[in-house]
Amino acid sequence: MTATAEVAHDEPVWHKIVIRFATQVIRAYLSSHTYGTIQELSHSISQGPPKTLQIRRHGSDQIEEINVEDAKAVFHVNSFDGDRRRRDLRFHTHAPIIHGIWMRLEFYDGEVMEGITQNTIHYIVNPGILLYPTDPGSNNQLAYVMKRHLKDVQILGLRTPPSAEDGRAVPFVHLCKPRTA
């Protein structure tokens, strides 16, 4: 391995994040040196969120520490622009299979979002919910939502591993659908 390759390996990857507070939005970058890959970040956050994040604001080279305890949510995004005209789709036939609990979250400010969270105790006992988007066209890769900013949480279904008989994915079980006699 050459010295150049070693230096390039040590360079951090900067993940785009949006930190949404009640009165402001911060567009910034989170260094991979802090958490590694998005998958490693999701695993560490599912154990409990950090109180602060070291970020580099969009348009700046300065690293700063931001207290995220008062944030409404932290979004890991593909683009800082997003698409405000985009309407959320509620059912996605071409979505990747993510096993877990399908939830709809409503914030006190009226915003509604849906996603899948891991089927573990963490979404109950932690101060926030780690959410993977259900929409494959979403600008969000991952969101950590602080529960104290939520007005309502609905469990819409459960996505389970493939069945043993035929190896195909088991569809969502609609828990909110009334049973018929």
N, C-alpha and C positions, 0 to 999 in steps of 0.2 A: 504494500500500500504506500502511495506517495504522500509526502507531507501536505501537498495541496488537497488530496482527498481527505486526509485527516482533519484539516482545518475546515473544509466544507462540511464534514460530518458534524463538527462542533457548532456550526452556525445554527441558531434557533429558527424554527418555522414559526411565523407569526399568524395566529388564528384570529379571524375577524370576530369580534364580539360587540354586542350592543347591550349596555346596561341601562335599564329603564327604571327611573325613580319617579315619584309622584309629580315632581316639578321639572325634571330635566331628563335628557337622554344623552348618554355618552357613547360615542362610536370610538372603538379602540381596538388594539391588537393585544393578544395574550401570547406570551412566548411559550414555545414548546418546551423550553428548559424548565418552566414552572410545573407543567403537568404532563408533558409528552404528547401523545396523540389524543384525538378526540375520544377514542375508546378508553384510554387510560384516565383521562379527565372524567368521563362519565362514571367510571368505577370509583374513583376517589371521592367525587361529589356525592355519589349514592350513599357513602358512609357518613356523610355530613358535610355541609358547605364550609368553605373557608370564610373567615370574617373579613378578610381583605384580599384584593387581587392586585398584583403588580402588572400594570398595563402601560401601553404607549398609545396615547390618543391619536386618532386619525389626523394626519397633517402635522404631527410633532415627532421629534426624535427623542424626547425626554421621557424617561421611565418614571412613573409615579405609582404610589400605593393608594388604592381607592377602597374605602370601607363599603362593602356591599350588603351589610346587615339590613340597611334600610331600603335596599332596592326592591322594586316590585318583581323584577325578573332579570336574569342574565341570559341572553340569547347568543348562541354560536351560529353565525350566519354565513351564507355564501357571498352576499353583497350588502354593502351599507345602504344601498338605495332601496332594495325591496320593490314591491309593486303594490301601492296603496289601492289600486283599482281591482286587484285580485280578490275574488270571492272564494272563501274557503269551501272546498268540496267536503262533504261529510262521509261519503263512501268512495273508496278508491279501488278500482278493479286491478290496477297495475301497480299497486303499492308493494314495497318489499315486505316480506313476512317478518314482523317483529313480534315476538311472543311477549305477552304481558297483559296489563289491565288497560283497557281503552277508556279514557276519561274525557269529560268536558269540564273545563274550568271557566268560571265567570268571575271577573274581577269587580271590585266595588265601583270602578269607573265605567263599567258596562262592557269592556272588552271580553270576548269569548274566544277560547282556543281549545283545540282538541289534540290529543296525543296519546301515546302509549307509555306507560311507566312499568318498571320492573315489578313483578309479582312477588314482592318481598315486604318485610315489615318497615323498611326505610321510608316509604311514602306516608306511613302513619306516624312514626315517631320523630322523624326529622322535621326541622322548621320549614322545609321546602319540598317540592316535588320535582324530580328529574323527569322531563318529558321529551320523548322522541316524536317528531311530527308524523301524522298519519298521511299527510298529503305529500306525494313524491315530488311535486313541483314547488313545495314550500321553500322560502328563503331560509328558514331555520333548519339547522342541522341537529340542534339540541337546545333545550331550554331548561333552566333551573328557576322555578317559580316559588316565591316566598308565600307560604300559606296565609300569613296574616293579611295579605292584600286580596284574598279571595272571598267573594260573597257566597259562592256555591261551588260544590264539587259533585259531579254526577259520574257514577260508574256506568258506562254504556255497554260494556261487554268484556269478554275475556278471550284472548287469543292464545291458543294452546299449541304445544308441539304437535308434529304430525302424528296421526294415529298409527299404531303398530301394524294394523291389518294391511293397509294399502300404501303407506308411506306418504300420502297426500296430506296437505295442511288441513287441519280442522277449521271450519269457518268460525267467525265470531259467534259467541253465544250471547244472544240479546237478553241481558238480565233485566232490562227495564220493560220488556214486553209482557203484558199480562198473560197469565196462563189461562187456557181454555179448558173447560171441564170435559 
